[in-house]
Amino acid sequence: RRYLPPKGAVYVGTINLPILGMQTFMMTIVSRSVVRITLTGAMNLDEEAAYRDERIAETPVVRLLMSFNEPTRQLLGRYKTTIRSTLYYAEGDYGVLVISPLILPAIRVRMERRR
């Protein structure tokens, strides 16, 4: 469990997405099974999602497997985008959100810890 992000931690990353422009992604660890995803920019969202963790073998990296609710899936669908994965790097205490716009290669958004 030492490889998991701590409860209450907030991670934020901003990226300039093709066509959509500046987009901020924020991930707040609510508990060991719930995360809050906040999007600000062209896509706006503030929703909780259940997650489970999966450690990537022999590394200090954990994949957070999230179960998004219907409003979240609909919002991402309107922009032809999916969140493919969320990774947490314990050694640097940061997250990486991997998003996949429909016609572009996957985009990695590094999210630094803010608190």
Buried (B, 14 or more C-beta within 10 A) or exposed (E): EEBBBEEEBBBBBBBEBEEBEEBBBBBBBBEBEBBBBBBBBEBEBEBBBBBEBEBEEEEEBBBBEBEBEEEBEEBBEEBEBBBEBBBBBBEEEBBBBBBBBEEEEEBBBBBEBEE
